[in-house]
Amino acid sequence: MLRTLTIRDFVIVDTIELEFSNGFTVFTGETGAGKSILIDALQLALGGRGDASMVREGASRTDISADFAPTPAARAWLEQNAFALDDGGALLRRVIDNAGRSKAYINGSAATAGQLRELGELLVDIHGQHAHQSLLKGDAQRALLDNQVAVRDPGAAEQVRAVAATYKSWKALARQREEYETNAKNVLLERERLEWQVGELDKLAAKPGEWAEISNEHSRLSHAASLIEGAQEALNALSEAEQPILSQLSSLNQKLAKLADVDAGLQAVLDCMEPARIQLQEAVYALNTYVDRIELDPERLAQVDARLDAIHGTARKFRVTPEELPDEHAALKAKLQQLADASDVEGLKRQEEKAKGVYLDAARKLSATRAAAAQRLSAQVSEAMQELSMSGGRFEVALNPCEPASYGLEQVEFMVAGHAGVAARPLAKVASGGELARISLAIAVITAHATTVPTLIFDEVDTGIGGGVAEVVGRLLRRLGQDRQVLCVTHLPQVASQANQHFQVAKGTTAAGKTVSRIDVLDNKARVEEVARMLGGIEITETTRKHARELLAS
């Protein structure tokens, strides 16, 4: 549940700190006082879009923090994303400066707005004041039904994703087959070109690393005479001359060894020279091996020269470096194989039919799941309509067959019969504003019962409702508050009177003459005055106060 909400320098809010409790909480106040600003601020903390216009005039930044007691799902998310649990809670914070730059934090650690949204979806569900308008759209109706199913059965969400994925695969193969049939001639020409290129590279058969190896061998063979001469000269100087360096060094080491017996101070010199003698001896062995191995080989030089020319010429023809030829060969072979596969029209048709079959299997399973959910939701909303003064009214979720689509084999359409004895018709065509508001609220309350999110927010969803229906709405929300934390922005006294906790939002003026919004927690006496104001307007009489007390007592 939401424990505290702290708002600083947001729109017309200076500084506000609110503490929330369980149950049903309402926010009331005059129109324009800033009731919905609270919801906007909370949405910002939950990762909503923000810009510099949200910063209070004259302030450098807006800073909003929302502290929640996390659910097991939220706690698991925090652990998976390496956010430490802050005193067992989840603290979401958003800062936006007057240049529009945004920063986000979770439990004191830097986060992204996307991470705020992910975590927020596990903590809060917001039903906006215009939710009933979206109910008129087919996509929104389908999404609502699918979300309702997913809450009860997490596997159903996977069904929706599977239908979308298999549809995408099927249509990709269909496009590939259609493109081939349309461009068969161009495909044939491209295939012939690739076959020629791959044939050229097959004949060359350049191997990875070959260019470097053969270049090195060519350099060695072309300079063989110089290499032999230089190596032999070094070998003579070291070990084969009349007074070779190695012999002289060995003789010096022997003399120094005898002198070191007389004066130990020479031992350090001897320790330096002996390793040098050993290294020179190793060099002599290596030179002997090198001289024995290297030889003049004009025939091999000619072969290597021809290979270099072939590789270099082919690389120039294909406009790549010699080192890149093996990769180019592999890439062209892969393209040719793809084209060969794509050229097999019958094979493409078989793949397309198989993909279509996989899609239809997934779509039919989703259809069965939706049918069960539609029946359940229809019955629940119809029952709720009776409570909301729509006696005899009936709500139906129709699943109308349609052409295969990424969302399945049916269009979801909400149907309503306003009273007994009439046929149900599409919601968009028959529902009046008041009926639509009541049906929207019924759906919101029912879907909220199914969700595991602990905090539910209703932002003026009771618009268009009044009288006895409003009192029923208040009771529904209070009943919902027995299981969840329910926050509601309302203008109806019948709803406000049902709350366990009541906040009043009002405008005030600072010493500098600037308008700010303030929020007060109302005690019983103040609640009577506020409910009386909502009942009677500006002029509050003893009669309206009496009526207010009666509402609160009920």
Secondary structure, DSSP 4 states (H G I P E B T S, - for coil): -EEEEEEEEETTEEEEEEE--SSEEEEEESTTSSHHHHHHHHHHHTT----GGGBPTT-SEEEEEEEE---HHHHHHHHHTT---BTTBEEEEEEEETTS-EEEEETTEEE-HHHHHHHHHTTEEEE-TTHHHHTTSHHHHHHHHHHHHHHH-HHHHHHHHHHHHHHHHHHHHHHHHHHHHHTHHHHHHHHHHHHHHHHHHHHH---TTHHHHHHHHHHHHHTHHHHHHHHHHHHIIIIISSS-HHHHHHHHHHHHHHHHHH-GGGHHHHHHHHHHHHHHHHHHHHHHHHHHH----HHHHHHHHHHHHHHHHHHHHHTS-GGGHHHHHHHHHHHHHHHHHHT-HHHHHHHHHHHHHHHHHHHHHHHHHHHHHHHHHHHHHHHHHHHTT-TT-EEEEEEEEEEEETTEEEEEEEEEESSTTS--EEHHHH--HHHHHHHHHHHHHHHHHH---SEEEEESTTTT--HHHHHHHHHHHHHHTTTSEEEEE---HHHHTT-SEEEEEEEEE-TTS-EEEEEEE--HHHHHHHHHHHHHTTS--HHHHHHHHHHHH-
